[in-house]
Amino acid sequence: MSKRRSQRQTAPKREKVRDIFVARPFEGLTDEPEWIALRELVPAASAPLTLRPEIIEEYGDRPVTLSTVLPMAWPAMTRSDGRVFIGLQRHVQSGDVSRDLAVAILSALRTEPGDTVSVPALPGEGPRLQDILVDGPLEVTMQDGFEYWLDAEQADDPNVKASLERANASIYPTVRMSAARAAYWCRVAPDKGHVRWVLAEPEDQALDALSRLSAAGELLLGENTKFAGMFRAHGLLVPVWDIPGEPESPDWEAPLADFAKRYADTLAETGPLDAAARRAKQGLIGRQLTLR
């Protein structure tokens, strides 16, 4: 037997990590739609997270901040002052985003302040966000840039500085709206904007309500607006409206509030869809995309 073959046979087998897909990874969190919005819609925002007492007892009491994105799309980082940041928008992920974020937090808490955080691409089974965080509404802060990432030492790193400049250049004007939870206005071109709203209701229920509104001609936000379609993100529906680049977000609060009321009233309707609503539903499904 050759030496190389002998080494292959005696080498310990690497344990295979099983990946499991979770369609609604944020289900059970009070602000499930907002988690989805920050992951899929918002370029620059942050929110403080509160660890459960048993996690603090095991790892210490270090401030943890949720960030839409981190330098070079890192999953997590620690500052020299001990603060921990986790990134929602990252390159590598498993089938369970909640597990990914939880392992990123725990990996960062095990890491000395200022050191690079090592996070496994496939974490396997273990605690999820719902297991390590004190649940509650997210206190979201919209950011004009990503300078909040850095301490003085990191700001001098040329790679981090270059990443910061690229990230800041990618930010398009985005405003969190008050007329509906997890709704955001953004301008994507001088003459074009969007209103996007992550609906909290289960997909089938939300789709039926939108279908009834579409059949009744009540799906728009007003004149010069267009219902662009919707996408499914982490198990919830996100309708999207095309709107003019002007006026800015404050002028869209009232139209969105009116639509939110029509939507809430329609949700209360029960029973099968009529023929017009069924046709509208097929049209909506035809314009639906799925984000994972």
C-alpha positions as CSV (number, residue, x, y, z in Angstrom):
1,M,0.0,0.0,0.0
2,S,1.4,3.4,-0.9
3,K,2.2,5.9,1.8
4,R,-0.2,8.5,0.4
5,R,-3.1,6.0,0.3
6,S,-2.4,4.9,3.8
7,Q,-2.5,8.5,5.0
8,R,-5.9,9.0,3.3
9,Q,-7.3,5.9,4.9
10,T,-6.1,6.8,8.4
11,A,-6.9,10.6,8.3
12,P,-10.0,11.4,10.4
13,K,-13.1,12.1,8.3
14,R,-14.3,15.7,8.2
15,E,-17.7,16.0,9.7
16,K,-20.3,17.1,7.2
17,V,-22.4,20.0,8.3
18,R,-26.0,19.7,7.2
19,D,-27.7,22.8,5.9
20,I,-31.4,23.3,6.6
21,F,-33.5,25.9,4.8
22,V,-35.8,28.0,6.9
23,A,-38.4,30.0,4.9
24,R,-39.2,32.5,7.6
25,P,-36.0,32.8,9.6
26,F,-37.2,35.8,11.6
27,E,-40.5,34.3,12.6
28,G,-41.3,34.8,16.2
29,L,-39.4,38.1,16.6
30,T,-41.7,41.0,17.4
31,D,-40.2,43.1,14.5
32,E,-40.0,40.3,11.9
33,P,-40.9,42.7,9.0
34,E,-38.3,45.3,10.1
35,W,-35.5,42.7,10.2
36,I,-36.5,41.8,6.7
37,A,-36.6,45.4,5.6
38,L,-33.1,46.1,7.0
39,R,-31.7,43.0,5.3
40,E,-33.4,43.6,1.9
41,L,-34.4,47.2,1.5
42,V,-32.3,49.6,3.5
43,P,-28.7,50.5,2.5
44,A,-27.5,52.1,5.7
45,A,-29.1,51.7,9.2
46,S,-28.3,50.4,12.6
47,A,-30.1,49.2,15.7
48,P,-28.9,48.2,19.2
49,L,-29.6,44.6,20.2
50,T,-30.1,43.3,23.8
51,L,-28.6,40.0,24.8
52,R,-30.4,37.6,27.1
53,P,-29.1,37.5,30.7
54,E,-27.7,33.9,30.3
55,I,-25.7,35.0,27.2
56,I,-24.3,38.0,29.1
57,E,-23.4,35.7,32.0
58,E,-21.5,33.4,29.7
59,Y,-19.8,35.9,27.4
60,G,-19.8,39.2,29.3
61,D,-21.8,42.4,28.8
62,R,-20.7,43.9,25.5
63,P,-22.8,46.3,23.4
64,V,-24.1,44.6,20.3
65,T,-25.2,46.7,17.2
66,L,-27.1,45.4,14.2
67,S,-25.8,47.0,11.0
68,T,-27.2,46.6,7.5
69,V,-23.7,46.0,6.2
70,L,-20.2,45.9,7.5
71,P,-16.8,46.6,5.9
72,M,-16.1,44.2,3.0
73,A,-19.5,42.5,3.9
74,W,-18.0,40.9,7.0
75,P,-20.6,39.0,9.1
76,A,-19.3,40.5,12.3
77,M,-16.6,42.6,13.8
78,T,-15.4,43.9,17.1
79,R,-14.1,47.4,17.8
80,S,-11.2,48.0,20.2
81,D,-13.6,49.5,22.7
82,G,-15.3,46.1,22.9
83,R,-18.4,46.9,20.9
84,V,-19.7,44.1,18.7
85,F,-21.3,44.7,15.2
86,I,-23.1,42.2,13.1
87,G,-23.9,42.6,9.4
88,L,-27.3,41.6,8.0
89,Q,-26.2,41.9,4.4
90,R,-23.4,39.5,3.8
91,H,-21.9,37.4,1.0
92,V,-21.9,34.0,2.6
93,Q,-25.0,32.5,4.3
94,S,-26.6,29.2,5.1
95,G,-30.3,28.2,4.7
96,D,-31.2,29.7,8.1
97,V,-30.4,33.4,8.3
98,S,-31.3,33.6,12.0
99,R,-28.8,30.9,12.9
100,D,-26.2,32.7,10.8
101,L,-26.7,35.9,12.7
102,A,-26.7,34.2,16.0
103,V,-23.4,32.4,15.4
104,A,-21.9,35.7,14.2
105,I,-22.9,37.4,17.4
106,L,-21.5,34.5,19.6
107,S,-18.3,34.3,17.5
108,A,-17.8,38.0,18.0
109,L,-18.4,37.8,21.7
110,R,-15.7,35.1,21.9
111,T,-13.3,37.4,20.1
112,E,-11.0,39.8,21.8
113,P,-11.8,43.5,21.2
114,G,-10.3,44.7,18.0
115,D,-9.4,41.2,16.7
116,T,-10.8,39.7,13.4
117,V,-13.9,37.6,14.0
118,S,-14.0,34.2,12.4
119,V,-17.5,33.0,11.5
120,P,-18.2,29.6,9.9
121,A,-20.0,29.7,6.5
122,L,-22.2,26.8,7.6
123,P,-22.7,26.9,11.3
124,G,-24.8,23.7,11.7
125,E,-27.3,23.3,14.5
126,G,-27.3,25.6,17.4
127,P,-28.9,28.7,19.0
128,R,-30.7,31.2,16.7
129,L,-31.5,34.9,17.2
130,Q,-34.7,34.0,19.0
131,D,-32.6,32.1,21.6
132,I,-30.0,34.7,22.4
133,L,-31.8,38.1,22.1
134,V,-34.3,39.9,24.4
135,D,-37.1,40.3,21.9
136,G,-38.7,43.7,21.2
137,P,-39.1,46.4,18.6
138,L,-35.9,47.5,16.8
139,E,-34.8,51.0,17.5
140,V,-33.6,51.8,14.0
141,T,-31.3,54.7,13.2
142,M,-31.0,55.6,9.6
143,Q,-27.4,56.5,8.6
144,D,-26.1,58.8,6.0
145,G,-22.8,57.0,5.9
146,F,-21.0,54.1,7.6
147,E,-18.5,56.0,9.7
148,Y,-20.2,54.6,12.8
149,W,-18.5,51.3,12.0
150,L,-15.1,52.5,12.9
151,D,-12.8,53.4,15.8
152,A,-9.7,55.4,15.3
153,E,-7.4,52.4,14.7
154,Q,-9.7,50.9,12.0
155,A,-10.1,54.2,10.3
156,D,-6.4,54.1,9.5
157,D,-6.6,50.8,7.7
158,P,-6.4,51.4,3.9
159,N,-8.5,48.4,3.1
160,V,-11.2,49.4,5.5
161,K,-11.1,53.0,4.4
162,A,-11.5,51.9,0.7
163,S,-14.4,49.7,1.7
164,L,-16.0,52.6,3.6
165,E,-15.7,54.9,0.6
166,R,-17.3,52.3,-1.7
167,A,-20.1,51.6,0.8
168,N,-20.9,55.3,1.2
169,A,-21.0,55.7,-2.5
170,S,-23.6,53.0,-2.8
171,I,-26.1,54.6,-0.4
172,Y,-29.2,56.0,-2.2
173,P,-31.6,58.3,-0.3
174,T,-33.8,56.2,1.9
175,V,-36.3,57.3,4.6
176,R,-38.1,55.2,7.1
177,M,-41.8,56.0,6.9
178,S,-44.1,56.5,9.9
179,A,-47.4,55.6,8.2
180,A,-46.7,51.9,8.3
181,R,-44.2,49.7,10.1
182,A,-41.3,48.4,7.9
183,A,-42.2,50.8,5.1
184,Y,-39.5,52.8,3.3
185,W,-39.3,55.5,0.7
186,C,-36.3,55.7,-1.6
187,R,-35.1,57.6,-4.6
188,V,-33.3,55.4,-7.1
189,A,-33.0,58.0,-9.9
190,P,-33.6,61.8,-10.1
191,D,-37.0,61.2,-11.6
192,K,-38.0,57.9,-10.0
193,G,-38.6,56.6,-6.5
194,H,-40.1,53.6,-4.7
195,V,-42.3,53.0,-1.7
196,R,-41.7,49.4,-0.4
197,W,-43.5,47.9,2.6
198,V,-42.8,44.5,4.2
199,L,-46.3,43.2,5.2
200,A,-46.5,41.4,8.6
201,E,-49.3,39.0,7.7
202,P,-48.7,35.4,6.4
203,E,-48.2,35.3,2.7
204,D,-51.5,33.8,1.7
205,Q,-53.5,36.2,3.8
206,A,-51.6,39.3,2.5
207,L,-51.9,38.1,-1.1
208,D,-55.6,37.7,-0.9
209,A,-56.0,41.2,0.5
210,L,-53.8,42.7,-2.2
211,S,-55.8,40.7,-4.8
212,R,-59.1,42.1,-3.5
213,L,-57.7,45.7,-3.6
214,S,-56.3,45.2,-7.1
215,A,-59.7,44.0,-8.4
216,A,-61.3,47.0,-6.8
217,G,-58.8,49.4,-8.4
218,E,-57.5,50.4,-5.0
219,L,-53.9,49.3,-5.2
220,L,-52.2,52.6,-6.1
221,L,-50.9,55.3,-3.8
222,G,-52.4,58.1,-6.0
223,E,-51.9,59.8,-9.3
224,N,-48.7,59.2,-11.2
225,T,-48.0,56.1,-9.2
226,K,-47.7,52.5,-10.4
227,F,-47.9,49.2,-8.5
228,A,-44.6,47.7,-9.7
229,G,-45.2,44.3,-8.3
230,M,-44.0,42.5,-5.2
231,F,-41.4,40.1,-4.0
232,R,-41.3,37.4,-1.3
233,A,-38.5,38.0,1.2
234,H,-37.9,35.5,4.0
235,G,-41.5,34.3,3.9
236,L,-43.3,37.7,3.8
237,L,-44.6,39.8,0.9
238,V,-43.1,43.2,0.0
239,P,-45.3,45.3,-2.4
240,V,-43.4,47.9,-4.4
241,W,-44.8,51.1,-5.8
242,D,-43.1,53.2,-8.5
243,I,-43.5,56.9,-7.7
244,P,-42.0,60.1,-9.1
245,G,-38.7,61.4,-7.9
246,E,-40.4,64.4,-6.5
247,P,-42.0,65.1,-4.0
248,E,-39.9,63.5,-1.2
249,S,-41.0,61.1,1.5
250,P,-43.1,63.4,3.7
251,D,-45.6,63.8,0.9
252,W,-46.1,60.1,0.6
253,E,-47.0,59.5,4.3
254,A,-50.7,60.3,3.8
255,P,-51.1,58.2,0.6
256,L,-49.4,55.3,2.4
257,A,-51.6,55.7,5.5
258,D,-54.7,55.7,3.3
259,F,-53.6,52.5,1.6
260,A,-52.6,50.9,4.9
261,K,-56.2,51.5,6.2
262,R,-57.7,50.0,3.0
263,Y,-55.3,47.0,3.4
264,A,-56.3,46.5,7.1
265,D,-60.0,46.8,6.3
266,T,-59.6,44.2,3.4
267,L,-57.7,41.8,5.7
268,A,-60.9,41.5,7.7
269,E,-62.8,40.1,4.8
270,T,-63.2,36.4,4.9
271,G,-64.5,33.8,2.4
272,P,-63.3,32.9,-1.1
273,L,-62.1,35.4,-3.6
274,D,-64.6,36.4,-6.3
275,A,-63.8,36.0,-10.0
276,A,-62.3,39.4,-10.4
277,A,-60.1,39.0,-7.4
278,R,-58.9,35.5,-8.6
279,R,-57.9,37.1,-11.9
280,A,-56.1,39.9,-10.1
281,K,-54.3,37.3,-7.9
282,Q,-52.9,35.5,-10.9
283,G,-51.7,38.8,-12.3
284,L,-50.0,39.6,-9.0
285,I,-48.4,36.2,-8.7
286,G,-47.0,36.6,-12.3
287,R,-45.1,39.7,-11.2
288,Q,-43.8,38.2,-8.0
289,L,-40.1,37.5,-7.3
290,T,-38.6,35.5,-4.5
291,L,-35.5,36.8,-2.6
292,R,-33.5,34.3,-0.4
